[in-house]
C-alpha cells in the first residue's frame, strides 16, 4: 500500500509543478530562463563606485521592453529598473540593453534577473564591494583567429581564482573591432562568469579597425561596454576611472595613431581629464591601465630584423610626468605580446631605491605571439619563461600592500612583486 501512496504522491507532485510553471518549489520566482526572455551575453561592468553601483548589459534577439529586477540574495523584497535601449549599428546591427543600478548595500550578495512583459529570466549573482582587500584577474591581449584558446585560459584562470572581485582585459579584446563574430566568440569565452563578475575593459588598437583593416572609430567597443562616464561626450566609453577597495583605477585610451584623423585632440583632452581625475582621488593606491606600452622594444638578435634600441614612445613623455606628479603606484600595459616587469622608473630612468612607479607589460592571453621579435632590455626586472606562451595575472589589494602575480596557462606562477606603504 505504501508504494501505491508514494506513486500517487509523486504523480500529484508532478501535476502541481506543471501548474506552477515547473518551479523548483512553491516560489515560482526561483525558476526562470534567459532563453525564455530571448537574451544573450548578460554581463556586468564596473561602476564608478562599486560599493553601491553596478552596470548590467545584455543582447537580445528582438526589440522589446525589458525590466531588470534585483534583490538581496534570497530576499522577498524585489526592486526593479527599466532597461535602456542601447542598440547600435556598426558593420552589423546589435540589439542590446543597459541597466544601471545604484543605491546598493555595500558588501552584500545580490541577485538579478532580466524580464519581459511575458517571461522572467533566471537569477544571476551580483556582489557589491566588500570594503576589505580584493583580488582582480588581469588578462592581456586576447585577440585570436580561434578563440577556443582564450576561452580555455579565461575559464581556467577563473576556476583557480573564483574569489575575483572583477576582471580586466588589457585591450585588443578581439582581432577586428568591427567583426561581430569575434565579439560573439569573446563573450562566449567568458560567459561562465561574466554575468556575475564585473569587467573593466581597456580599449586597444584592434578595436579601432574596420573589416577592411583600416583605422576606424571603435563603434562596436564603445557601444558594447557602457563604463563609468568621463564627462566628455566626444569620447564615450573610451577612457574612465573607478574605485575598488583602497585602489583608484584609471583606464586610458592610447589609440593616438589610430584616432589621429578622427579625434586629433585625444591626447590633449585625455591629459587634461587625467590630471583632474588623479588630483581628485584620495585613494591609498592609484593604478593606471592602458593598452599601449611606454616603450617600443628593440628587435632581438633572432628576429631576422635590423637591430634597434628600446625607446620611449612620444606619448610617454606626456603621460609619465603626470603619473609621477600624482603619485601613481603602478601602470599596467599590453600591446607588445610579451611579459616584462621593469625596475621602478622615475624621470625616464631607474628610480632611487624605494621610489618610482612599477610598470608591468602584461604579456599576451592568446595565440598571437612574437616569441623572437623583441630583444632583452636592461631595465626589465622580470620576464616570462622562453619561449613565451600565453599568461594571465592577478592583483591583490589591501590597505598597506599591492601585490601582482603572473601565471602560465597551467597556473604555474612565474613572477611576483609586492608594493607596500
C-alpha positions as CSV (number, residue, x, y, z in Angstrom):
1,X,0.0,0.0,0.0
2,X,2.9,2.4,0.9
3,X,4.3,2.0,-2.6
4,X,1.0,2.9,-4.2
5,X,0.6,6.0,-2.0
6,X,4.2,7.1,-2.9
7,X,3.4,6.7,-6.6
8,X,0.2,8.7,-6.2
9,X,2.0,11.5,-4.3
10,X,4.7,11.6,-7.0
11,X,2.1,12.0,-9.7
12,X,0.4,14.6,-7.7
13,X,3.7,16.5,-7.2
14,X,4.4,16.5,-11.0
15,X,0.9,17.9,-11.6
16,X,1.4,20.7,-9.1
17,X,4.8,21.5,-10.6
18,X,3.3,21.7,-14.1
19,X,0.6,24.1,-12.9
20,X,3.2,26.3,-11.3
21,X,5.4,26.6,-14.3
22,X,7.7,23.7,-13.4
23,X,9.1,25.7,-10.5
24,X,11.7,24.1,-8.3
25,X,9.5,24.8,-5.3
26,X,6.3,26.7,-4.5
27,X,8.1,30.0,-5.0
28,X,7.9,30.4,-8.8
29,X,10.4,33.3,-8.6
30,X,13.3,30.9,-8.1
31,X,13.0,29.5,-11.6
32,X,13.5,31.3,-14.9
33,X,15.2,31.1,-18.2
34,X,17.2,33.6,-20.2
35,X,16.2,31.7,-23.3
36,X,12.6,32.5,-22.5
37,X,13.3,36.2,-22.4
38,X,15.4,35.9,-25.6
39,X,18.7,37.4,-24.3
40,X,22.4,36.5,-24.7
41,X,25.6,37.8,-23.2
42,X,24.4,39.1,-19.9
43,X,27.3,40.9,-18.4
44,X,28.3,43.1,-15.5
45,X,30.6,46.1,-15.8
46,X,32.3,48.1,-13.1
47,X,30.7,51.2,-11.8
48,X,32.4,54.4,-10.6
49,X,31.7,53.3,-7.1
50,X,31.3,49.6,-6.8
51,X,30.2,49.6,-3.2
52,X,26.7,50.8,-4.2
53,X,26.6,50.6,-8.0
54,X,26.9,48.3,-11.0
55,X,26.0,48.3,-14.7
56,X,24.3,45.3,-16.4
57,X,24.2,44.8,-20.1
58,X,22.8,42.1,-22.4
59,X,21.9,41.5,-26.1
60,X,18.5,40.5,-27.3
61,X,17.0,38.8,-30.4
62,X,14.2,41.2,-30.8
63,X,13.5,44.7,-29.5
64,X,11.0,44.8,-26.6
65,X,10.8,46.5,-23.2
66,X,13.0,44.8,-20.6
67,X,12.9,45.2,-16.8
68,X,15.8,44.3,-14.6
69,X,14.7,43.1,-11.1
70,X,17.2,42.7,-8.3
71,X,17.1,41.8,-4.6
72,X,19.4,40.9,-1.8
73,X,20.1,37.2,-2.2
74,X,17.0,35.0,-1.4
75,X,15.1,38.1,-0.1
76,X,11.4,38.6,-1.0
77,X,11.8,42.3,-1.4
78,X,12.3,42.8,-5.2
79,X,13.2,46.2,-6.7
80,X,13.1,46.9,-10.5
81,X,14.6,49.3,-13.0
82,X,13.6,49.8,-16.6
83,X,16.3,48.9,-19.0
84,X,17.6,51.5,-21.6
85,X,17.7,50.5,-25.2
86,X,21.4,50.8,-26.2
87,X,21.2,49.1,-29.6
88,X,23.6,50.2,-32.3
89,X,24.8,49.6,-35.8
90,X,28.4,49.2,-36.8
91,X,29.1,46.7,-39.6
92,X,26.1,44.8,-38.1
93,X,23.1,45.8,-36.1
94,X,23.1,44.7,-32.5
95,X,20.1,44.8,-30.2
96,X,21.2,45.4,-26.7
97,X,20.0,46.9,-23.4
98,X,21.6,48.5,-20.3
99,X,20.5,48.8,-16.7
100,X,22.5,50.9,-14.2
101,X,22.0,50.0,-10.6
102,X,22.6,52.5,-7.7
103,X,21.9,52.6,-4.0
104,X,23.0,49.0,-3.4
105,X,24.1,47.9,0.1
106,X,27.9,47.7,0.4
107,X,29.4,44.3,1.0
108,X,26.2,42.5,0.1
109,X,25.3,39.5,-2.1
110,X,22.5,40.3,-4.6
111,X,20.9,38.6,-7.4
112,X,19.2,40.0,-10.5
113,X,17.1,38.8,-13.4
114,X,16.1,40.2,-16.7
115,X,12.3,40.1,-17.6
116,X,10.0,40.8,-20.4
117,X,6.3,41.5,-20.0
118,X,5.5,37.8,-20.5
119,X,8.5,35.9,-19.1
120,X,11.1,36.1,-16.3
121,X,14.8,35.4,-16.8
122,X,16.9,33.3,-14.4
123,X,18.6,34.8,-11.3
124,X,22.2,35.9,-11.7
125,X,24.7,36.7,-8.9
126,X,25.9,40.2,-8.0
127,X,28.3,41.0,-5.2
128,X,28.9,44.6,-4.1
129,X,32.3,45.7,-3.0
130,X,33.1,44.4,0.5
131,X,35.4,47.2,1.5
132,X,38.3,45.0,2.6
133,X,41.0,43.6,0.4
134,X,40.2,42.1,-3.0
135,X,41.6,40.1,-5.9
136,X,41.3,41.1,-9.6
137,X,42.0,38.9,-12.6
138,X,44.0,40.6,-15.4
139,X,44.1,39.3,-18.9
140,X,46.5,40.7,-21.6
141,X,45.5,40.9,-25.3
142,X,43.0,38.2,-26.2
143,X,42.8,38.8,-29.9
144,X,42.7,35.5,-31.8
145,X,41.9,33.8,-35.0
146,X,40.3,30.9,-33.0
147,X,39.0,31.9,-29.6
148,X,39.0,28.4,-28.1
149,X,42.4,29.0,-26.5
150,X,41.3,32.3,-25.0
151,X,38.2,30.5,-23.7
152,X,40.3,27.9,-22.0
153,X,42.7,30.4,-20.5
154,X,39.9,32.7,-19.2
155,X,37.8,29.9,-17.7
156,X,40.7,28.0,-16.1
157,X,42.0,31.3,-14.6
158,X,38.6,32.0,-13.1
159,X,38.4,28.4,-11.7
160,X,41.7,29.0,-9.9
161,X,40.6,32.4,-8.6
162,X,36.8,32.2,-8.1
163,X,37.0,34.9,-5.4
164,X,38.0,37.5,-8.0
165,X,36.0,40.8,-7.5
166,X,36.3,41.8,-11.1
167,X,38.4,41.1,-14.2
168,X,40.4,43.3,-16.7
169,X,41.0,42.8,-20.4
170,X,44.0,45.0,-21.3
171,X,42.9,45.9,-24.9
172,X,42.8,44.1,-28.2
173,X,40.0,42.0,-26.8
174,X,39.3,40.9,-30.4
175,X,41.4,40.9,-33.6
176,X,39.0,43.1,-35.5
177,X,36.7,45.5,-33.7
178,X,34.0,45.5,-36.4
179,X,33.8,41.7,-36.7
180,X,30.6,40.7,-34.8
181,X,31.5,37.0,-35.0
182,X,34.7,37.7,-33.0
183,X,32.7,39.6,-30.3
184,X,30.4,36.7,-30.0
185,X,33.3,34.3,-29.6
186,X,34.9,36.7,-27.0
187,X,31.6,36.9,-25.0
188,X,31.1,33.2,-25.2
189,X,34.6,32.6,-23.8
190,X,33.8,34.4,-20.6
191,X,30.1,33.5,-20.3
192,X,30.6,31.2,-17.4
193,X,31.5,34.1,-15.1
194,X,30.8,37.4,-17.0
195,X,27.2,37.6,-15.7
196,X,28.4,37.5,-12.1
197,X,31.9,39.1,-12.2
198,X,32.2,42.7,-13.5
199,X,34.5,43.6,-16.3
200,X,36.9,46.6,-16.5
201,X,37.7,46.8,-20.3
202,X,40.6,48.6,-21.8
203,X,40.4,49.8,-25.4
204,X,43.1,48.6,-27.8
205,X,44.2,49.5,-31.3
206,X,42.5,46.4,-32.8
207,X,39.2,47.7,-31.5
208,X,39.7,50.6,-33.9
209,X,39.8,48.6,-37.2
210,X,37.0,48.1,-39.7
211,X,36.5,45.0,-41.8
212,X,38.9,46.3,-44.5
213,X,41.6,46.6,-41.8
214,X,41.6,50.4,-41.9
215,X,41.6,52.7,-38.9
216,X,38.1,53.4,-37.8
217,X,36.2,54.8,-34.9
218,X,35.8,51.9,-32.4
219,X,32.0,52.0,-32.5
220,X,31.4,48.3,-31.5
221,X,33.7,48.6,-28.5
222,X,32.3,51.9,-27.2
223,X,28.7,50.6,-27.5
224,X,29.3,47.1,-26.1
225,X,30.8,48.4,-22.8
226,X,29.0,51.2,-21.0
227,X,31.7,52.0,-18.5
228,X,31.6,54.9,-15.9
229,X,31.2,58.3,-17.7
230,X,34.2,60.6,-18.2
231,X,32.1,63.7,-18.7
232,X,33.3,64.2,-22.3
233,X,30.6,63.4,-24.8
234,X,33.1,63.3,-27.7
235,X,34.9,60.3,-26.1
236,X,32.1,57.9,-25.0
237,X,33.4,54.9,-23.1
238,X,37.0,55.3,-24.3
239,X,38.6,56.3,-21.0
240,X,37.3,56.3,-17.5
241,X,38.1,55.7,-13.8
242,X,36.6,53.7,-11.0
243,X,37.3,52.9,-7.3
244,X,37.5,49.5,-5.8
245,X,38.6,48.9,-2.2
246,X,41.7,51.1,-1.5
247,X,42.5,51.5,-5.2
248,X,41.7,54.2,-7.7
249,X,41.9,52.8,-11.2
250,X,42.4,55.0,-14.3
251,X,41.7,53.3,-17.7
252,X,43.2,55.2,-20.6
253,X,42.7,55.2,-24.4
254,X,46.2,55.1,-26.1
255,X,44.9,54.8,-29.7
256,X,46.5,58.1,-30.6
257,X,47.9,57.0,-34.0
258,X,44.6,55.3,-35.0
259,X,42.5,58.3,-33.9
260,X,44.6,61.0,-35.5
261,X,42.2,61.6,-38.3
262,X,39.1,61.1,-36.2
263,X,39.9,62.6,-32.8
264,X,43.1,64.7,-33.3
265,X,42.8,66.2,-29.7
266,X,42.5,62.8,-28.0
267,X,45.9,63.0,-26.2
268,X,45.5,66.7,-25.1
269,X,41.9,66.2,-23.9
270,X,42.7,62.9,-22.1
271,X,45.7,64.5,-20.4
272,X,43.5,67.3,-19.1
273,X,40.9,64.9,-17.8
274,X,43.6,62.7,-16.3
275,X,45.1,65.5,-14.2
276,X,41.7,66.4,-12.8
277,X,40.8,62.8,-12.1
278,X,44.0,61.9,-10.3
279,X,44.1,65.2,-8.4
280,X,40.6,64.5,-7.1
281,X,41.4,60.9,-5.8
282,X,42.2,60.4,-2.2
283,X,42.6,56.6,-2.6
284,X,45.5,54.8,-0.9
285,X,46.7,53.3,-4.2
286,X,46.5,54.6,-7.8
287,X,46.8,52.2,-10.7
288,X,46.7,53.0,-14.4
289,X,45.5,50.6,-17.1
290,X,46.3,51.3,-20.7
291,X,46.9,49.3,-23.8
292,X,50.0,50.7,-25.5
293,X,53.2,50.3,-23.6
294,X,55.5,53.2,-22.7
295,X,58.3,51.6,-24.7
296,X,58.9,50.3,-28.2
297,X,61.3,47.5,-27.7
298,X,64.2,47.0,-30.0
299,X,64.3,43.9,-32.2
300,X,66.1,40.8,-30.8
301,X,69.1,39.1,-32.5
302,X,66.9,36.2,-33.6
303,X,64.2,38.3,-35.1
304,X,65.7,38.5,-38.5
305,X,65.3,42.2,-38.5
306,X,67.9,45.0,-38.2
307,X,68.8,45.7,-34.7
308,X,67.3,48.7,-33.0
309,X,67.2,50.2,-29.5
310,X,64.4,50.2,-27.0
311,X,63.0,53.7,-26.7
312,X,60.1,55.6,-25.1
313,X,57.1,56.4,-27.3
314,X,56.3,60.0,-27.9
315,X,53.1,60.0,-25.7
316,X,55.1,58.5,-22.8
317,X,56.9,61.9,-22.4
318,X,53.4,63.4,-21.9
319,X,51.9,60.8,-19.7
320,X,54.7,59.7,-17.4
321,X,55.3,63.1,-15.7
322,X,51.6,63.2,-14.9
323,X,51.7,59.7,-13.3
324,X,54.7,60.9,-11.2
325,X,53.1,64.2,-10.2
326,X,50.0,62.5,-8.8
327,X,51.9,59.5,-7.2
328,X,50.6,56.7,-9.3
329,X,51.9,53.4,-7.9
330,X,51.6,51.0,-10.9
331,X,51.0,51.2,-14.6
332,X,49.9,48.1,-16.5
333,X,50.2,47.9,-20.3
334,X,49.8,45.4,-23.1
335,X,50.1,45.6,-26.9
336,X,53.6,44.0,-27.5
337,X,52.5,40.4,-26.6
338,X,55.4,39.9,-24.2
339,X,55.7,40.0,-20.4
340,X,58.1,42.4,-18.9
341,X,58.2,43.9,-15.4
342,X,60.5,46.8,-15.2
343,X,62.5,48.2,-12.4
344,X,60.7,51.1,-10.8
345,X,61.0,54.2,-13.0
346,X,61.2,57.9,-12.3
347,X,62.0,60.8,-14.6
348,X,62.5,58.3,-17.5
349,X,65.2,56.3,-15.7
350,X,65.5,53.7,-13.0
351,X,64.3,55.2,-9.7
352,X,66.3,55.5,-6.5
353,X,65.7,52.7,-4.1
354,X,62.3,52.7,-2.5
355,X,60.7,55.2,-5.0
356,X,59.4,55.2,-8.6
357,X,56.5,53.7,-10.5
358,X,56.2,49.9,-11.2
359,X,55.4,49.4,-14.9
360,X,54.3,45.9,-16.0
361,X,53.9,44.9,-19.6
362,X,51.3,42.2,-19.0
363,X,52.0,39.7,-21.8
364,X,49.5,38.0,-24.1
365,X,46.4,35.9,-23.3
366,X,46.2,34.0,-26.5
367,X,47.8,32.7,-29.7
368,X,49.1,35.9,-31.4
369,X,52.7,35.8,-30.2
370,X,56.1,37.2,-31.2
371,X,58.5,34.8,-29.5
372,X,61.7,36.1,-31.1
373,X,60.8,39.6,-32.1
374,X,61.8,41.7,-29.1
375,X,65.2,42.0,-27.6
376,X,66.2,42.0,-23.9
377,X,66.3,45.3,-22.1
378,X,68.4,46.1,-19.0
379,X,65.5,47.8,-17.2
380,X,63.5,44.5,-17.2
381,X,63.4,43.1,-13.7
382,X,61.4,40.0,-14.8
383,X,60.3,38.3,-18.0
384,X,58.3,35.3,-18.9
385,X,59.9,31.9,-19.5
386,X,61.1,31.4,-23.0
387,X,59.7,30.6,-25.5
388,X,56.8,32.8,-24.3
389,X,53.3,31.4,-24.2
390,X,50.0,32.8,-23.0
391,X,49.7,34.1,-19.5
392,X,47.4,35.9,-17.1
393,X,47.8,37.9,-13.9
394,X,46.2,38.6,-10.5
395,X,46.3,41.8,-8.5
396,X,45.6,41.6,-4.7
397,X,45.0,44.9,-3.0
398,X,44.9,45.7,0.7
399,X,45.3,49.0,2.6
400,X,49.1,48.5,3.1
401,X,50.0,46.2,0.2
402,X,49.5,45.9,-3.6
403,X,50.6,42.5,-5.0
404,X,50.9,41.4,-8.6
405,X,51.5,37.8,-9.7
406,X,51.9,36.4,-13.2
407,X,50.9,32.8,-14.2
408,X,51.3,30.5,-17.2
409,X,48.1,28.8,-18.6
410,X,48.6,25.8,-16.4
411,X,48.5,28.0,-13.3
412,X,52.3,27.9,-12.6
413,X,53.4,31.3,-11.2
414,X,56.5,32.9,-12.8
415,X,56.6,36.4,-11.4
416,X,55.6,38.3,-8.3
417,X,56.0,41.8,-7.0
418,X,54.6,43.4,-3.8
419,X,54.4,47.1,-3.2
420,X,54.0,48.4,0.4
421,X,53.0,51.6,2.1
